[in-house]
Amino acid sequence: MTNIISFTLKDIGMFVLWGLIVVILYYLILVLKSLYLSVKDIRKIIKNNQENVDQILKEAPGISKNTNAISKEVSDTLIKFRGSIDNVAESTENITETLKENDTINKKLASIFQTLNIFKTLYEKHFGTEEVKVKYEDKNTQ
């Protein structure tokens, strides 16, 4: 008697398919078990802190109203403040332009004051009191 066992590609494919289904079901069971344990822990935490949860739920509408009122107040203030900021920006631009236009005058004035300071220093050095002369001599020796 000859016993021949033959497998077709269809049989092998079905075996692999069923094997994959079993593996997927196994992982699905592990995920559902983990989810069940998490929900169980969450329920336990909520049960232990029920008073705090109730207090938060009672205060939430008031907090929401206060937040809305503050947001509206800030919005109104910013709208009013924006005009002031625009005025400051415009004034700053005008001042910058004026300074650029007067830059040569400022340089000439600075040059004049530096020249006057040099003359003052020379005058004090040569015609000033003895204390001033000693002070300049000490500076020059260092």
ZILINUR-V777763 format. One line per field, one symbol per residue. ss: DSSP state (A for helix, B for strand, O for the rest). A space follows every 50 residues. Layout:
ss = ???
This chain:
ss = OOOOOOOOAAAAAAAAAAAAAAAAAAAAAAAAAAAAAAAAAAAAAAAAOA AAAAAAAAAAAAAAAAAAAAAAAAAAAAAAAAAAAAAAAAAAAAAAAAAA AOAAAAAAAAAAAAAAAAAAAAAAAAAOOAAAAAAAAAAAAO
